[in-house]
Amino acid sequence: MTKQYSIKRRVLRCVSEIVIGTVLNIFVLFLLSYVLAMTGQLNSYGSDFKVDIKDSASADMIAKRLNQTTFDYILFEKSSGKISSGKYQREDYGCYRAAFNHARSEDFGTIRYAKFSNSNYVLIVRCPTLPEFVNPRLRHLSFNSFSYLFFLILELILVIWSVSRLLKEFTKNFRLIQEISMNMGQPEVAIKHSQTEMTEFNDILSMLYQKDAELVALLQAERKAKKDLSFQVAALAHDIKTPLTVLKGNLELLEMTGLTKEQLEFLTSANNSIQTFEKYFNDMIHYSRLLVEEKNYQEQICLSEFLEELTTEAKAIMDAQGAEFGVTKRVNSEFFKGNQLNLSRALINILSNAARYSSGHKKVTLSVIEKEDFLIFTVWNNGPAFTKEALESADNLFYTENKGRSNKHYGIGLSFAQAVAKKHHGKLVLQNPPTGGATVSLSIKK
C-alpha cells in the first residue's frame, strides 16, 4: 500500500530538503577552500603573515624560506635598493618599490605590501587581506565572489531539484483530477480508481469517483426516460394513425355528398383541425426522435448549397404569409460540420414562427455570420418584441404566448431548435434588438 501524507507534510519535507542541502553546500564550500589552501592553490594567510629576518641570514636563505610559501615577494639590498631575488608579477613592481622607498608597509586596496628587514636586506611581501588564488591568471577573480557564486549555483540547483519534485507530484495529481473530470458521466469510458500519496488529493478523488457514479446513473436514467418518451410517442402515433385515417376517409366521403353551405364550412374546419393535429403530432415525433437519436453531427456541409435549399423552402413559407424575405451572409468558411436535415428543420421552424409573428408590412431576414469557432444563424422579424416571459421560457416544450384554445401552435418548434443547437454544441438565444422587432439566433460549432 502506498504511504500517504498530507500536503503540509510534503511541503515541510521540501523545506527540510532545502535546509539540509544548504548545510551540505556550506560544508562543501569549506571543504573546497580547505583543499585549495592545502594544495597551495589558495592564499589564505592574510595580513597576519610574519617573517623574522636575522642579521646573519643571507639572501639565499631568505629566498629559500619565501619560496616555500604561496606569497609573492621582492628582496631588496638595503644599501643600493637593487633586487637581490624575488617572485612577483611585473605589474605589481611599483607597489613593491613604493613600500621600499617609504620604508614601511603599504596598502593598495585589499593587498598589503608588508615590509621586513635586517641590517643588509629589505623584504617586501605581497599579503592579500582577503583569500586569493595563488595562480596569477586567476587573481582578478575574487575568491569570495567565486565562493558566493559557487554557493548560489549549488543552492539554485538544490532549490530547483527539490521544488521540481514537489511540483511534479502536484502536477501528476492535478492531471489525474483533470482526466477524471473530463470523463465524468461517460459510461463508455472506464475511470480507473487510482490513489495518490497525498491525503487531500485522495479526498478529492473519492468525491469525484462518487459524483461520477451518481452522474452516470442520472444520465442513464435520463436516456431511459427519453427512450421511454420516444417509444410512447411512437406507440401513440401507431394507435392514432388508424382512426385518423378512417376519419380523413369519412370526411372525404362526406365531401362527395350534397352538403349545405354551413355543413361545408364545418367540414372545412374539421379538415383544418386534422391537418393541425397531424403537424403537431409530426413535430412531437421529430422532437422525441431527436432526444434519443445517434445521428452523425459531423457531416461535411457546403454552406452555399445549404443556404440555397433553405432559402427555397423558406420563400414558400414567406409567400404563404405574405412576408418579405432576405438573406445576408458574412462568412469566409465554405464548409461546416453538422447534421443537415435537423439543422434545416430547426431553421425552418424559426423562420416559420418569424413569418407568423411579423406585423404590418411583414419583413423577415436571415443573416449568417461566423464568430471564432461558431456559425451563427440569426432570424429577425418586424413583429412585436418578446415579452419577459417569452425570453425566459420560449424554448421550453409546449410553451406558447397565446394561451387561447384557438391557438394552432403548441410550442414545439423552438424546443426542437434548442435541442438541435445543443446537439451541435451551440445554443439558442432570443433577443429584442434596439432597432425593434425580435431575433432568434441559433449557433453551432463549425
N, C-alpha and C positions, 0 to 999 in steps of 0.2 A: 504494500500500500504506500502511495506517495506521501511523504511527510509534508504536512501543511503548516502554514504560518500566516500571520496577519500582515497587512501592508505595512503597518507601523514597524513591525519586527524586521521586515525585509529592508525598509529604508534605513533602520538603525544598523543593520548588517552592512549596508552600503557605506554608511558613515564610518563604521568601525574599520572597514577595509581601507578607507582613505586615511584614517588616523594611523593605523598600524603601518600602512605603506609609507606615510610621511616619516614616521620614526625610522623605518628601514632606509629611506632615502637619505636622511641626515647621517645615519651610520655609514652608508656607502660613501657619502661625501667626505666624512672624516677619514675613512679608510683610504680613499683615493689620495687625500692630502698627505697622509702619513707615508704611503708607499712612494709618492713623488719626492717627499723630503728625504726618505731613507735611501732612495736610489740616486740622490744628487740632482734631481730634475727641478727641485723647488727650493728657493732660498727663503727660509722662514725665521732666520735668527733675528732680523730687525736691527734696531739701533743698540741692542744690548751686547753686541759683539765687542769683545775687548782683546787687545793684543799687548802683551808686555814685552818690550824690546830692551834687552840688557845692552849695556855699552860694549860688552865683549862679543855680541852677536855680529856675525859677518853678513854681507848681502846675500850670499848663497843660503845661509841658514834661515834668514828671514823669508826669502823667496820660496824655499822648500816648505816652510811651515804654511805660508799663504796658499801655495798651490794645492795643499791638501783640503782647502775649504772651497766653498762654492762662490766666494766673493771675488769681484774684480778689484785690482789694486795697482798702484804705481809706487815704486820705491825710489825716492829722490836722494841724491847725495846732498847732504845738508849745506855744505860749503859752496858748491858750484851750482846746485839746482838741476844737475843733469839726472836723467833717468838711469838708474842702475839696473833695474829689472821691473817687470810688470806683466799684468794680464788684464787688458782693458779694451774698450771699443774706442775707435778713433774719435767718434762724435762726442765722447764724454771727456776728452782730454782737457778741454777748457775748464771744466769743473774741478778736475784734479789740480790743475795749475793754480786756480783761484784759492783753493784750500791751502796749497803750499805757500803761495805768496802772502796770504793773510796770516799764516802761521796759526790757523785754528780750524776747527771743524766747520764745514759749510753745509747748509741745507738748500737743496734745489727741488722744490715740490715734495714728493714723497721719498726722495733719495737723500741720504745723509752721507757726505764725504767726510769720514772720521779721520782725524789726524793722530798719529802715534809717532814718537821719535825717541832717539837716543843722541849721544854726542856726535855721531857720524851720519846718521840717516834719518830721513823723514818718510814715514809710511802713510800714504793716503788710501784708505779702504772705502770702496763704494758699498754702503749699507742701506738697502731698501727698508723703509719703515713699515711697509706692508709686504705680505708674501708675494714673491715674484718668481717667474720662470727663470731658470738659470740660462737656458738657451737664448742667446741674444736676439734671434729671429722671432721669439715669442714674447719678448719683454713688452712690446707695445700692447699686448693683451693683459689687462688687469686680471690677476688670478682671482681676486674677489668677485669681479664681474663674471668671470668664467664659472666660478663656483655657483653664483646666483643663477646664472643661465642654465647650468647643468642641473641644478636642483629644480628649477622651474620646469625644465623639459621632462625630468623624471616625474615630477608632480602632475604635470599635464597628462602624461601617458597613463599615470595611475588613475587620475580622475576620469579620463575618457574610458579606460578599461572598466572601471567599477560602475560608472553611470550607464555605459552602453549595455552592460549585462543586466542592469536593473530595467532599462528601457526596453530591452529585448524581451524580457519576461512580461512587462506590461503590454507591449505590442502584440505578443503572441496571444495573450488573454483577450485583449480587445478585438483582435481579428476573429477569435473563436466566437465571441459575443456577436460580432457583426455578421458572421456567417450564419449563425443560428437565427438572428433577427431577420435576415434577408429571406430565409427559407421557412419562416414560421407559417403555419396554416396551410402547408402544401403536403397533402397526404402522399403524393407520389415521390416526395423527397424524404428519405430516411435520415433523420437527425440523430447522429451518434451522441450518446450521453457521455460526455467527457468531463474530467475533473482537472482543476489546476492546482498549483501549490499554494495559492493564496485563498484564504477563507472567504474574504469579501467577494471575490470573483465567483467562488463556488456558490455563494448565496444568490448572486445574480443569475448564474446559470440554472440553478434549481428552479428559480421563479420563471425563467424563460422556458424551461422544459415543461413546467406545469401549464403556463399560458399557451404554449404550442399545442399541447394535448387538448386544452379547452377550445382553442381556436379551430383545430381540426374537427373536433366534434360539432362545433357550431356550424362550420362550413358544410360539413357532410349533412347536417340536419337541414340547412338552408337548401342545399342541392336536392335533397329528397323532397322538401316541400315544393320546390319549383317543378320537379318532375311529377309530383302528385297533381299540381295545378295543371300542368300541361296535359297529363293523362285525363284529368277530369273534364277539361275543356274539349279535348278530342272525343271523349265518350259522349259528352253533351251534344257536340256537333253531330255525331253519328245518330244520336237519338232524335235530334230535332230535324235532321235532313229529310227523313221520310215524310213526316206530317207537313213540313214546309213545302215539299214538292207537291204533295197532294193538294195543299191549299192553293198554290200557284196554278195548278192544273184546273181546279174548280173555278178559280177566278177567270181563267182564260175561257172556260166553257160558258160562264155567265156573260162574258163579253159578246159571245156569238148569239145570245138570245136577245129578244126585243126588250130593251130596258128604257125606262123613263129617264129624263134628264137628271133628275135627283138621284136615281139609282146609279147612273153612270158616274156621277160625282162621288158617291160612296165607294164605288168600285175603284175609281182612280186613287182615292185616298187610301184604300186598302192596299193597292199595289205599291204606292209610295212608302207606306209603312213597312211592307215586306222588304222592299229594297233597302230601306234604312236599317232594318233589323239584320239583313244579310251583310251589309257593310260593317255594322257594329260587330257582328259575330266573326267576320273575317279578320277584323282588326284584333279582336281578342285572341283568335287562333295564332295570328302572326306574333303578337306580343308574348304569348305563353311559349311558343316555339323558340323565340329569341332568348328567353331566360335559360333554356337548357341546351340549346344547340351548340355544337362544336364545329362551327363553320370556320373556313380559312379567312382570317382577317389580315393576311399578308399578300393578297393578290396585287400584282403589278397593274395599276390602273393608269391609263392615259388621261390626263386632266381635261384636255380639249375635247376628246371624244365623249368623256363622261358628261361634261357641261352641255355639249351639243344634244345628247339624248335627253338630259334632264330638262333643257330649255324647251324642246319639242313637246314633252309631256306637260310641262308647266304652262305653256301657252294655251293648250287646250282648256286647262282649268281656268286660266285668266279670262279667256274669251267667254266661257260659260258664265263667269261672274261679272263680265264687263269691266275688267281691270286692266290698266296699262301696265306693261311688264318690261323690265330692263335688266340686263346682266352686265356687271363690270368685273374685270379680272386684273389683279395686280400681283401676279405670281411669276417667278422665274422658273420654278420647277416644272418639268414636263410630265413627270410621273409621280405617283404617290402610292402608298400601300394601304389596303383596306378591303372591305367586303362591298363590292359594287352594288349588289342587289339591295342589301339592307340600308346602305347609306343613301341610295337613291330613294328608297321608300320613305326613309325618315325625312329627307329634304322635301319630298312631295307633300308629306303631312304638314310640315311647317308652312310651305308655300300655299297650300290649300286653306289653312287657317288664316294666313295673312290676307288672302284674297277675300275670304268670307267676312273678316272683321274690318276691312278698309272701308272708308266712307267718302261721300261726296263724289268728286272725280277720282275714282279709285286708282291708286298707284301702289305697285309692289316692285321692289328691286331685290336682286340677289347679287351680293358682292363677295368676291373670293380673294383673300389675302393670305400671305404666309408670315408667320412670326416665330422666329427661332426654329424649333423642330415641329411646329404645328401648322396645319392648314385650317383656316377659319372661314366657314360659310355663314354669312350674315344676311338674314332676310328682314327687310324693312317694309312697313306699310304706313299709309297716312291715316290710319284709323285712330280711335281713342287710345290713350296711354293705358298701360297695365295698372290695375289697382294694386294696392299694397298686398292684399290677399293673393292676387294672381301672381305677383312677383315671388311670393313665398311658396305657393302651392301649385302653380300651373303645371309642373311636370309630375305631379302626383297622379297615380292611377285613378280614373273616373272623375277628376276634378273638372268642373266647368263653371264659368261665371254665371251662366244662365241657369237658374235653378228651376225654371218652369217646366211643366210637363210637355210643352210644345217644342222644347229643345231637341234637335236631331243629332246632337254631338255629345258624346259620352266621355270626353276627356281621356282618350286612349292615345291619340296621336303624339302629343308631347312626351308622354311616358315612354312610348316606343322610341322616339328620337333621343331621349335621355339615355335609354338602355343602349342604343346603337353607339352614342358618343362614348359611353363607358367602355364598351367592347373595343373601341378604337383608342383607348387610353386618353380620351378627351373629356369634354364636359359640355353641358347645355346652359346657356346664360340668357336670361330675359332682362331687357333694359328699356328705359324710357329716355331716348336721346334728347338733348336740349333743343334740337331743331323741330321737335314734335314727332308724333307717330309712336310706333313701337318697334323694337328689334328683337329678334331671336337669333343667337349666334351658336352654331354647332362647330366645335373644334375637334380635330382628330390629329393624332400624331402621324407625321409623314412616314 
